[in-house]
Amino acid sequence: MGIRVRLTALFGALFLAGGTLLLGLTYILVKQNIQQRNSGQTSVADLPAETKALLGADQQNFLNLVQQLQERQKRIEQETLNAVITQGSIALGVMTLIGVGFGWMMAERALRPVGQITETARRVAGGSLHERIALGGPKDEIKELADSFDTMMERLDKAFDGQRRFAANASHELRTPLAINRTLIEVALARPNPPHELILLGETLLTVNARHERLIDGLLTLVASEQPLTVHDPVDLAAVARHVVAGKDVVADLQTATVAGDPVLLERIAQNLVDNAIKYNVPGGKVWVATLQSEDWARLVVENTGVVIQQYEIEGLFEPFRRRRSRTDSAEGTGLGLSIVRSVAVAHGGSVQAEAREEGGLWVCVTLPTIKPTDRSHV
């Protein structure tokens, strides 16, 4: 139940309670007034003896007439009290309905700034950190909340800008020395008749250097995937997966599944999932890749055989620098593959689901929103 409904119900309940109390007080006051008037009337028994003597033989008839008049007056008084309750209740019900209607409108007006805050927060959650509420009006509690939200968003925006600048600087500062190291090692290995020990050392250093390059590339991709998307091109997941699995021993069932996003990042999703499925497999194992599309969602599913994984271990695999056991128990991976997959999927408004297969291996499904016909004209 929304807060607007709750406020309207509260307003209606307070109005009904106040009206009921007012109606009850009116009934009591009217009843007291009638009783006071009746208490001031003189009965036949209190008439003077001279008056009774004048009545003579008609005294009994007169008494009967007076009694009938008194009973009629009592009925009228009771009907009046009943009318106060009945007609007052009807009037109270009508006014309560009118009050609920006005309460609904007033609640909408009072909560309009909250709706503005909610919409801004929703856009911010989608990656637009530059959004601000900038709520006008009197300086009340809601405006203070909006101003506090704007201040928080300004700090977050500065923090993310600093993170982006750091990532750009790190990209240059870290890749350059690694490129220099790789060049020096390759030059040393290119010398005529190098010693066998030098060849082994050079190959080892090249392997380590390549791993560092993959690690840096993965970190930079992870940082980029956590930033707001700047590219919203139509991308067919089937075409992306077909390019990734080309030349690989993979069972593919690729149906058209079109989404909007960054083609480079979306290809990285497929690349990481397929590479992991191949790397963390058993000898003679299989890898299945499928794409499919429903009305609202497009899915990329990658499944493989492999070692048995416990279901409680699944969530940890999506944490950075968490590695699974491969068929060689090697440490070639950077532990960022699935972290990048989840981060890119979330950046595109999607999600990732993974389940352990009973016979061993992992089933991973990436779900992304599709492009609707109304969206294609804007892409």
BAKOL-968039 format. One record per residue (C-alpha): residue in three letters; z, x, y negated. Coordinates in steps of 0.2 Angstrom, whole numbers, plus 5000, padded with zeros to 4 digits. Layout:
! residues N
+---------+------+------+-------+
| residuo |   up | east | north |
+---------+------+------+-------+
|     Ala |    Z |    X |     Y |
...
+---------+------+------+-------+
END
This chain:
! residues 379
+---------+------+------+-------+
| residuo |   up | east | north |
+---------+------+------+-------+
|     Met | 5000 | 5000 |  5000 |
|     Gly | 4995 | 5007 |  4983 |
|     Ile | 5007 | 5010 |  4969 |
|     Arg | 4997 | 4997 |  4958 |
|     Val | 5000 | 4984 |  4972 |
|     Arg | 5019 | 4989 |  4973 |
|     Leu | 5021 | 4988 |  4954 |
|     Thr | 5012 | 4971 |  4953 |
|     Ala | 5023 | 4965 |  4967 |
|     Leu | 5039 | 4972 |  4958 |
|     Phe | 5033 | 4963 |  4941 |
|     Gly | 5030 | 4947 |  4950 |
|     Ala | 5047 | 4948 |  4959 |
|     Leu | 5056 | 4951 |  4943 |
|     Phe | 5047 | 4937 |  4934 |
|     Leu | 5051 | 4925 |  4948 |
|     Ala | 5069 | 4930 |  4949 |
|     Gly | 5071 | 4928 |  4930 |
|     Gly | 5062 | 4911 |  4931 |
|     Thr | 5073 | 4905 |  4945 |
|     Leu | 5089 | 4910 |  4936 |
|     Leu | 5083 | 4901 |  4920 |
|     Leu | 5078 | 4886 |  4930 |
|     Gly | 5095 | 4886 |  4939 |
|     Leu | 5105 | 4888 |  4922 |
|     Thr | 5094 | 4873 |  4915 |
|     Tyr | 5099 | 4862 |  4929 |
|     Ile | 5117 | 4866 |  4928 |
|     Leu | 5117 | 4863 |  4909 |
|     Val | 5108 | 4846 |  4910 |
|     Lys | 5120 | 4841 |  4924 |
|     Gln | 5135 | 4845 |  4914 |
|     Asn | 5128 | 4836 |  4899 |
|     Ile | 5125 | 4820 |  4909 |
|     Gln | 5143 | 4821 |  4916 |
|     Gln | 5150 | 4823 |  4899 |
|     Arg | 5141 | 4808 |  4892 |
|     Asn | 5147 | 4798 |  4907 |
|     Ser | 5165 | 4803 |  4905 |
|     Gly | 5165 | 4796 |  4888 |
|     Gln | 5159 | 4778 |  4893 |
|     Thr | 5172 | 4764 |  4895 |
|     Ser | 5173 | 4755 |  4911 |
|     Val | 5176 | 4736 |  4913 |
|     Ala | 5194 | 4739 |  4919 |
|     Asp | 5198 | 4746 |  4903 |
|     Leu | 5192 | 4732 |  4892 |
|     Pro | 5206 | 4723 |  4882 |
|     Ala | 5214 | 4707 |  4889 |
|     Glu | 5206 | 4696 |  4875 |
|     Thr | 5189 | 4702 |  4880 |
|     Lys | 5192 | 4698 |  4898 |
|     Ala | 5199 | 4680 |  4893 |
|     Leu | 5183 | 4676 |  4884 |
|     Leu | 5173 | 4680 |  4899 |
|     Gly | 5182 | 4667 |  4909 |
|     Ala | 5173 | 4661 |  4925 |
|     Asp | 5158 | 4673 |  4921 |
|     Gln | 5169 | 4688 |  4923 |
|     Gln | 5164 | 4692 |  4941 |
|     Asn | 5145 | 4690 |  4936 |
|     Phe | 5148 | 4702 |  4922 |
|     Leu | 5156 | 4715 |  4933 |
|     Asn | 5142 | 4714 |  4945 |
|     Leu | 5129 | 4716 |  4931 |
|     Val | 5139 | 4731 |  4924 |
|     Gln | 5140 | 4739 |  4941 |
|     Gln | 5121 | 4736 |  4944 |
|     Leu | 5118 | 4744 |  4927 |
|     Gln | 5129 | 4759 |  4931 |
|     Glu | 5120 | 4762 |  4948 |
|     Arg | 5103 | 4761 |  4940 |
|     Gln | 5109 | 4774 |  4927 |
|     Lys | 5115 | 4785 |  4940 |
|     Arg | 5098 | 4784 |  4949 |
|     Ile | 5089 | 4788 |  4933 |
|     Glu | 5101 | 4803 |  4930 |
|     Gln | 5098 | 4809 |  4948 |
|     Glu | 5079 | 4807 |  4946 |
|     Thr | 5080 | 4817 |  4930 |
|     Leu | 5089 | 4831 |  4939 |
|     Asn | 5077 | 4831 |  4953 |
|     Ala | 5062 | 4831 |  4940 |
|     Val | 5070 | 4846 |  4932 |
|     Ile | 5070 | 4855 |  4949 |
|     Thr | 5053 | 4849 |  4955 |
|     Gln | 5043 | 4851 |  4939 |
|     Gly | 5052 | 4866 |  4934 |
|     Ser | 5048 | 4874 |  4951 |
|     Ile | 5030 | 4870 |  4949 |
|     Ala | 5029 | 4877 |  4932 |
|     Leu | 5038 | 4892 |  4938 |
|     Gly | 5026 | 4895 |  4952 |
|     Val | 5011 | 4893 |  4940 |
|     Met | 5019 | 4905 |  4927 |
|     Thr | 5023 | 4917 |  4941 |
|     Leu | 5004 | 4918 |  4946 |
|     Ile | 4999 | 4921 |  4928 |
|     Gly | 5013 | 4934 |  4927 |
|     Val | 5006 | 4943 |  4943 |
|     Gly | 4989 | 4943 |  4935 |
|     Phe | 4995 | 4950 |  4919 |
|     Gly | 5006 | 4963 |  4929 |
|     Trp | 4990 | 4968 |  4939 |
|     Met | 4981 | 4972 |  4923 |
|     Met | 4996 | 4980 |  4915 |
|     Ala | 4998 | 4991 |  4930 |
|     Glu | 4980 | 4996 |  4930 |
|     Arg | 4982 | 5001 |  4912 |
|     Ala | 4998 | 5011 |  4915 |
|     Leu | 4991 | 5020 |  4930 |
|     Arg | 4974 | 5024 |  4922 |
|     Pro | 4980 | 5042 |  4917 |
|     Val | 4986 | 5044 |  4935 |
|     Gly | 4969 | 5040 |  4941 |
|     Gln | 4961 | 5052 |  4929 |
|     Ile | 4973 | 5066 |  4936 |
|     Thr | 4969 | 5061 |  4954 |
|     Glu | 4950 | 5062 |  4950 |
|     Thr | 4952 | 5079 |  4942 |
|     Ala | 4963 | 5086 |  4956 |
|     Arg | 4950 | 5080 |  4969 |
|     Arg | 4936 | 5089 |  4960 |
|     Val | 4947 | 5104 |  4959 |
|     Ala | 4950 | 5103 |  4977 |
|     Gly | 4931 | 5104 |  4979 |
|     Gly | 4931 | 5121 |  4971 |
|     Ser | 4929 | 5116 |  4952 |
|     Leu | 4943 | 5126 |  4945 |
|     His | 4936 | 5125 |  4928 |
|     Glu | 4940 | 5106 |  4927 |
|     Arg | 4954 | 5101 |  4915 |
|     Ile | 4962 | 5084 |  4912 |
|     Ala | 4965 | 5085 |  4893 |
|     Leu | 4974 | 5069 |  4893 |
|     Gly | 4976 | 5061 |  4876 |
|     Gly | 4988 | 5048 |  4870 |
|     Pro | 5007 | 5048 |  4866 |
|     Lys | 5018 | 5062 |  4873 |
|     Asp | 5026 | 5053 |  4887 |
|     Glu | 5030 | 5058 |  4905 |
|     Ile | 5012 | 5056 |  4911 |
|     Lys | 5005 | 5067 |  4898 |
|     Glu | 5018 | 5080 |  4902 |
|     Leu | 5012 | 5079 |  4920 |
|     Ala | 4994 | 5081 |  4915 |
|     Asp | 4997 | 5096 |  4903 |
|     Ser | 5007 | 5104 |  4917 |
|     Phe | 4993 | 5102 |  4929 |
|     Asp | 4981 | 5109 |  4916 |
|     Thr | 4992 | 5124 |  4913 |
|     Met | 4993 | 5127 |  4932 |
|     Met | 4974 | 5126 |  4934 |
|     Glu | 4971 | 5138 |  4920 |
|     Arg | 4982 | 5151 |  4929 |
|     Leu | 4973 | 5148 |  4945 |
|     Asp | 4956 | 5149 |  4937 |
|     Lys | 4961 | 5166 |  4930 |
|     Ala | 4968 | 5172 |  4946 |
|     Phe | 4952 | 5167 |  4956 |
|     Asp | 4942 | 5175 |  4942 |
|     Gly | 4952 | 5191 |  4945 |
|     Gln | 4949 | 5190 |  4963 |
|     Arg | 4930 | 5188 |  4961 |
|     Arg | 4930 | 5203 |  4950 |
|     Phe | 4940 | 5213 |  4962 |
|     Ala | 4928 | 5208 |  4976 |
|     Ala | 4913 | 5214 |  4966 |
|     Asn | 4921 | 5230 |  4962 |
|     Ala | 4927 | 5233 |  4980 |
|     Ser | 4910 | 5229 |  4986 |
|     His | 4903 | 5244 |  4976 |
|     Glu | 4918 | 5256 |  4977 |
|     Leu | 4920 | 5254 |  4996 |
|     Arg | 4902 | 5253 |  5002 |
|     Thr | 4896 | 5268 |  4992 |
|     Pro | 4907 | 5281 |  5001 |
|     Leu | 4903 | 5273 |  5018 |
|     Ala | 4885 | 5275 |  5014 |
|     Ile | 4887 | 5293 |  5009 |
|     Asn | 4897 | 5297 |  5025 |
|     Arg | 4884 | 5289 |  5036 |
|     Thr | 4870 | 5299 |  5027 |
|     Leu | 4880 | 5315 |  5029 |
|     Ile | 4883 | 5312 |  5047 |
|     Glu | 4865 | 5308 |  5050 |
|     Val | 4859 | 5323 |  5041 |
|     Ala | 4871 | 5334 |  5051 |
|     Leu | 4864 | 5326 |  5068 |
|     Ala | 4846 | 5329 |  5062 |
|     Arg | 4849 | 5348 |  5062 |
|     Pro | 4839 | 5357 |  5075 |
|     Asn | 4848 | 5360 |  5091 |
|     Pro | 4865 | 5354 |  5086 |
|     Pro | 4880 | 5358 |  5097 |
|     His | 4884 | 5345 |  5110 |
|     Glu | 4902 | 5343 |  5103 |
|     Leu | 4894 | 5340 |  5086 |
|     Ile | 4883 | 5326 |  5093 |
|     Leu | 4898 | 5318 |  5101 |
|     Leu | 4908 | 5319 |  5085 |
|     Gly | 4894 | 5313 |  5075 |
|     Glu | 4891 | 5298 |  5086 |
|     Thr | 4909 | 5293 |  5086 |
|     Leu | 4910 | 5295 |  5067 |
|     Leu | 4894 | 5284 |  5065 |
|     Thr | 4902 | 5271 |  5076 |
|     Val | 4918 | 5271 |  5066 |
|     Asn | 4908 | 5271 |  5050 |
|     Ala | 4898 | 5256 |  5056 |
|     Arg | 4914 | 5247 |  5061 |
|     His | 4921 | 5250 |  5043 |
|     Glu | 4905 | 5243 |  5036 |
|     Arg | 4906 | 5227 |  5046 |
|     Leu | 4924 | 5225 |  5041 |
|     Ile | 4920 | 5227 |  5023 |
|     Asp | 4905 | 5215 |  5024 |
|     Gly | 4916 | 5202 |  5033 |
|     Leu | 4930 | 5203 |  5020 |
|     Leu | 4917 | 5201 |  5006 |
|     Thr | 4909 | 5187 |  5015 |
|     Leu | 4926 | 5179 |  5018 |
|     Val | 4930 | 5181 |  4999 |
|     Ala | 4913 | 5173 |  4995 |
|     Ser | 4916 | 5158 |  5006 |
|     Glu | 4932 | 5154 |  4998 |
|     Gln | 4924 | 5153 |  4980 |
|     Pro | 4915 | 5137 |  4974 |
|     Leu | 4897 | 5135 |  4981 |
|     Thr | 4884 | 5139 |  4968 |
|     Val | 4869 | 5135 |  4980 |
|     His | 4866 | 5118 |  4987 |
|     Asp | 4849 | 5120 |  4996 |
|     Pro | 4844 | 5108 |  5010 |
|     Val | 4847 | 5118 |  5026 |
|     Asp | 4842 | 5113 |  5044 |
|     Leu | 4855 | 5120 |  5056 |
|     Ala | 4843 | 5119 |  5070 |
|     Ala | 4831 | 5131 |  5061 |
|     Val | 4846 | 5142 |  5057 |
|     Ala | 4852 | 5142 |  5075 |
|     Arg | 4834 | 5145 |  5082 |
|     His | 4833 | 5161 |  5071 |
|     Val | 4850 | 5167 |  5077 |
|     Val | 4847 | 5165 |  5096 |
|     Ala | 4829 | 5172 |  5096 |
|     Gly | 4828 | 5185 |  5109 |
|     Lys | 4845 | 5181 |  5116 |
|     Asp | 4850 | 5174 |  5133 |
|     Val | 4856 | 5158 |  5127 |
|     Val | 4853 | 5140 |  5132 |
|     Ala | 4848 | 5130 |  5117 |
|     Asp | 4847 | 5112 |  5113 |
|     Leu | 4842 | 5111 |  5095 |
|     Gln | 4839 | 5095 |  5086 |
|     Thr | 4836 | 5093 |  5067 |
|     Ala | 4853 | 5093 |  5058 |
|     Thr | 4851 | 5094 |  5039 |
|     Val | 4865 | 5099 |  5027 |
|     Ala | 4866 | 5105 |  5009 |
|     Gly | 4873 | 5122 |  5006 |
|     Asp | 4871 | 5141 |  5005 |
|     Pro | 4858 | 5146 |  5018 |
|     Val | 4866 | 5164 |  5019 |
|     Leu | 4883 | 5157 |  5023 |
|     Leu | 4877 | 5144 |  5035 |
|     Glu | 4867 | 5157 |  5044 |
|     Arg | 4883 | 5167 |  5045 |
|     Ile | 4892 | 5153 |  5054 |
|     Ala | 4879 | 5152 |  5067 |
|     Gln | 4878 | 5171 |  5069 |
|     Asn | 4897 | 5174 |  5070 |
|     Leu | 4898 | 5160 |  5083 |
|     Val | 4884 | 5166 |  5094 |
|     Asp | 4889 | 5184 |  5093 |
|     Asn | 4907 | 5180 |  5098 |
|     Ala | 4901 | 5169 |  5112 |
|     Ile | 4890 | 5183 |  5119 |
|     Lys | 4903 | 5197 |  5116 |
|     Tyr | 4918 | 5188 |  5123 |
|     Asn | 4910 | 5182 |  5139 |
|     Val | 4911 | 5187 |  5157 |
|     Pro | 4897 | 5197 |  5167 |
|     Gly | 4883 | 5184 |  5171 |
|     Gly | 4891 | 5171 |  5160 |
|     Lys | 4882 | 5158 |  5150 |
|     Val | 4881 | 5153 |  5132 |
|     Trp | 4876 | 5136 |  5126 |
|     Val | 4871 | 5132 |  5108 |
|     Ala | 4867 | 5114 |  5102 |
|     Thr | 4864 | 5105 |  5085 |
|     Leu | 4864 | 5087 |  5083 |
|     Gln | 4865 | 5074 |  5069 |
|     Ser | 4873 | 5057 |  5066 |
|     Glu | 4872 | 5046 |  5051 |
|     Asp | 4885 | 5055 |  5041 |
|     Trp | 4888 | 5072 |  5050 |
|     Ala | 4878 | 5087 |  5057 |
|     Arg | 4886 | 5097 |  5070 |
|     Leu | 4883 | 5115 |  5077 |
|     Val | 4891 | 5117 |  5094 |
|     Val | 4893 | 5134 |  5103 |
|     Glu | 4901 | 5135 |  5120 |
|     Asn | 4902 | 5150 |  5132 |
|     Thr | 4910 | 5155 |  5148 |
|     Gly | 4923 | 5169 |  5148 |
|     Val | 4942 | 5173 |  5151 |
|     Val | 4954 | 5158 |  5152 |
|     Ile | 4962 | 5154 |  5135 |
|     Gln | 4977 | 5144 |  5132 |
|     Gln | 4976 | 5130 |  5121 |
|     Tyr | 4990 | 5135 |  5110 |
|     Glu | 4981 | 5152 |  5107 |
|     Ile | 4966 | 5143 |  5098 |
|     Glu | 4973 | 5141 |  5081 |
|     Gly | 4978 | 5159 |  5080 |
|     Leu | 4960 | 5164 |  5083 |
|     Phe | 4955 | 5158 |  5066 |
|     Glu | 4967 | 5169 |  5058 |
|     Pro | 4960 | 5185 |  5050 |
|     Phe | 4961 | 5201 |  5061 |
|     Arg | 4965 | 5191 |  5077 |
|     Arg | 4954 | 5196 |  5091 |
|     Arg | 4951 | 5189 |  5109 |
|     Arg | 4949 | 5200 |  5124 |
|     Ser | 4931 | 5204 |  5127 |
|     Arg | 4923 | 5208 |  5144 |
|     Thr | 4926 | 5226 |  5140 |
|     Asp | 4942 | 5224 |  5131 |
|     Ser | 4934 | 5234 |  5117 |
|     Ala | 4940 | 5234 |  5099 |
|     Glu | 4923 | 5233 |  5091 |
|     Gly | 4926 | 5217 |  5082 |
|     Thr | 4934 | 5215 |  5065 |
|     Gly | 4944 | 5199 |  5069 |
|     Leu | 4936 | 5190 |  5055 |
|     Gly | 4922 | 5180 |  5064 |
|     Leu | 4931 | 5164 |  5066 |
|     Ser | 4940 | 5165 |  5050 |
|     Ile | 4923 | 5166 |  5041 |
|     Val | 4917 | 5152 |  5051 |
|     Arg | 4931 | 5141 |  5046 |
|     Ser | 4931 | 5146 |  5028 |
|     Val | 4912 | 5143 |  5026 |
|     Ala | 4914 | 5126 |  5034 |
|     Val | 4928 | 5121 |  5023 |
|     Ala | 4918 | 5127 |  5007 |
|     His | 4904 | 5115 |  5013 |
|     Gly | 4915 | 5100 |  5015 |
|     Gly | 4916 | 5102 |  5034 |
|     Ser | 4928 | 5107 |  5047 |
|     Val | 4929 | 5117 |  5063 |
|     Gln | 4936 | 5111 |  5080 |
|     Ala | 4939 | 5122 |  5095 |
|     Glu | 4945 | 5119 |  5113 |
|     Ala | 4948 | 5130 |  5128 |
|     Arg | 4937 | 5127 |  5143 |
|     Glu | 4947 | 5124 |  5159 |
|     Glu | 4935 | 5136 |  5169 |
|     Gly | 4936 | 5149 |  5155 |
|     Gly | 4928 | 5152 |  5138 |
|     Leu | 4928 | 5142 |  5122 |
|     Trp | 4920 | 5127 |  5115 |
|     Val | 4918 | 5127 |  5096 |
|     Cys | 4911 | 5113 |  5085 |
|     Val | 4907 | 5115 |  5067 |
|     Thr | 4905 | 5098 |  5058 |
|     Leu | 4896 | 5097 |  5041 |
|     Pro | 4891 | 5082 |  5030 |
|     Thr | 4873 | 5078 |  5031 |
|     Ile | 4861 | 5075 |  5016 |
|     Lys | 4859 | 5056 |  5013 |
|     Pro | 4843 | 5050 |  5007 |
|     Thr | 4850 | 5047 |  4989 |
|     Asp | 4856 | 5065 |  4989 |
|     Arg | 4839 | 5073 |  4994 |
|     Ser | 4832 | 5069 |  4977 |
|     His | 4845 | 5079 |  4968 |
|     Val | 4845 | 5094 |  4979 |
+---------+------+------+-------+
END
